């Protein structure tokens, strides 16, 4: 097994470990992720109208997503704490009348990527929307969370 085929988060005894990235150079890194939330058409209408009984759902979800990106290393055990230089969380309705899209992009200049931060931001923003809307639609579902793109680092550019 050559170096690239090894499981980097396991030691020789198969125990979980945090990878030492101290010898890597800091490079600019960016990742984008998407979460899709399915809801009733009426729920989506309420969300888009800004008439959510709990308050401004999109602003609350945006802040929650940013907070989540910053705290990813506290939630995912083997993630490194990163000095995030930027995080954007955006929302838009899908082409049908039931899905709502959350997209998060995260940037840093560091020794490891920000894929987990982008995925965490999108997921927590979607969870926050669920929380803000559950009083009117408990049947909502977060259907998909995916990495859309990542740039920087040794593995180069990935696009879904």
Protein Blocks (a to p, Z undefined) as FASTA:
>chain_A
ZZklpcfkbcfkopacdddfklpccddddddddddddddfklmmmmmnopafnbcfklmm
mmmmmmmmmmmmmmmmkbccdddfbdcddddddfblmbccdddddddddfbdcklmmmmm
mmmmmmmmmmmmmmmomkbccfbdcdfbdcedjklpadZZ
